[in-house]
Amino acid sequence: MRIGIAREIKKHEYRVGLTPANARAYINAGHEVMVEEGAGINAGFTDEAYVQAGAVVESSRQQLFDRSDMIIKVKEPQPVEYDLFHEGQILYTYLHLAADEQLTKALMEKKVKAVAYETIEEADRSLPCLTPMSVIAGRLSVQEGAKYLEKPFGGRGVLLGGVPGVPRGKVTVIGGGVVGTNAAKMAIGLGADVTVLDISAKRLGYLDDIFETRITTLYSNEENIEMVLRDSDLVIGGVLIPGARAPHLVKKEHLKLMKPGAVLVDVAVDQGGCFETTHPTTHDDPIFEVSGIIHYCVANMPGAVSLTSTLALTGATLSYGLQLAGSGIERAVSESAALRKGLNVYDGLCVYRSVAEAFDIEYTPVEKILSI
Ligand SMILES: NC(=O)c1ccc[n+]([C@@H]2O[C@H](COP(=O)([O-])OP(=O)(O)OC[C@H]3O[C@@H](n4cnc5c(N)ncnc54)[C@H](O)[C@@H]3O)[C@@H](O)[C@H]2O)c1
């Protein structure tokens, strides 16, 4: 198969869909890899590195799209890219179609075979191509929070680890899933005093088992949230209710309970945010202040650490991509239930139920068209 790696054009997207090492894996499997000129540069990969791996560098986007059987990207195609696709082409990238009617319809019209990273789902319900980004956002949330606690950024001027004779900073993590667990891990590593709240007893039990006495676990309810807010230097929001908007667990009036210069990091901002005062920010202008509390609400946090994120993302997507390229999409989705869940649009049809329902378009089960 001819694989095309397109340069990302979305603002502040510095990742690339395939590293030179991964390009080599496709080439070793008998495929050709074409890379758009400069595609990897913001993630730290030069065109020469791709050439050394055996790929060809292409300066024309049109040529790259025209000649590729499968396009590998990171973010969803932007409107100016829609016309580059051709019928039967495989698109392998993050798509988030349920939030984008225009893109869904464009991919259907173009008869693209679109596999979304975020809906590839294993039998244990894990989302292998989405989880690494939550791990990164969770870990980064503490790093960013610690930075904005510094006085020059408007923070309280607190060092999370404290020093001998001086108390440690207090970190509260609301939501103890992938983001929350990784935030807790980093905050413990910095020497902070860490509390994690979740509504799931099972999840709290798991966190108590792995972190033992190094964290305090609490049921997430308004009383406990109000109690911990009074003392917290840094509060990280990482709740998720699948398929729903995040609940506002920290209300505007709660900010009055907090110490001036405390920091809120709302990782759940991409689902609407779990703090009432959240609004999405960008890496250009990541923070704002409400009632003396610093808010950090960047919706694509992993983009800030593009090298780590690219390595983590491409490590997760490689095996499924090789399956798509090696078997062809029809056989690959017949053989892999995980990839079948990843398929969103096929030959002009919407084959992912929640995307079809979001826009009231006809849903066609993959099983029906591919006679699986
Ligand atoms: N901003 C970014 O760049 C970025 C990056 C990655 C993920 N995210 C977002 O972070 C959020 C969390 O992702 P995740 O992978 O950790 O999800 P997850 O499903 O692993 O964890 C969510 C946790 O929230 C808990 N929860 C639900 N309701 C709660 C409540 N009322 N109080 C406390 N806990 C509650 C759940 O029990 C679960 O343990 C998602 O919205 C995800 O999209 C954002």
The ligand as a Gaussian input file, in Angstrom:
#p B3LYP/6-31G(d) Opt

LIG

0 1
 N       -7.353000      18.841000      27.839000
 C       -6.723000      17.853000      27.231000
 O       -5.768000      18.063000      26.488000
 C       -7.145000      16.440000      27.462000
 C       -6.319000      15.384000      27.097000
 C       -6.721000      14.071000      27.390000
 C       -7.958000      13.848000      28.023000
 N       -8.756000      14.916000      28.335000
 C      -10.048000      14.765000      29.024000
 O       -9.864000      14.452000      30.387000
 C      -11.066000      13.868000      30.879000
 C      -10.746000      12.642000      31.706000
 O      -10.253000      11.617000      30.859000
 P       -9.839000      10.183000      31.424000
 O       -9.188000       9.468000      30.283000
 O       -9.102000      10.309000      32.693000
 O      -11.262000       9.533000      31.717000
 P      -11.560000       8.269000      32.629000
 O      -12.860000       7.704000      32.182000
 O      -10.357000       7.362000      32.701000
 O      -11.732000       8.887000      34.101000
 C      -12.813000       9.700000      34.462000
 C      -13.078000       9.506000      35.953000
 O      -14.023000      10.496000      36.344000
 C      -14.776000       9.889000      37.387000
 N      -15.971000      10.694000      37.645000
 C      -17.138000      10.744000      36.972000
 N      -17.974000      11.607000      37.575000
 C      -17.322000      12.111000      38.656000
 C      -17.657000      13.028000      39.680000
 N      -18.852000      13.608000      39.733000
 N      -16.711000      13.310000      40.606000
 C      -15.500000      12.742000      40.574000
 N      -15.134000      11.836000      39.650000
 C      -16.041000      11.531000      38.710000
 C      -15.046000       8.493000      36.863000
 O      -15.462000       7.624000      37.894000
 C      -13.657000       8.135000      36.298000
 O      -12.855000       7.474000      37.270000
 C      -11.915000      13.603000      29.634000
 O      -12.863000      14.625000      29.483000
 C      -10.915000      13.650000      28.509000
 O      -11.518000      13.963000      27.266000
 C       -8.364000      16.200000      28.054000

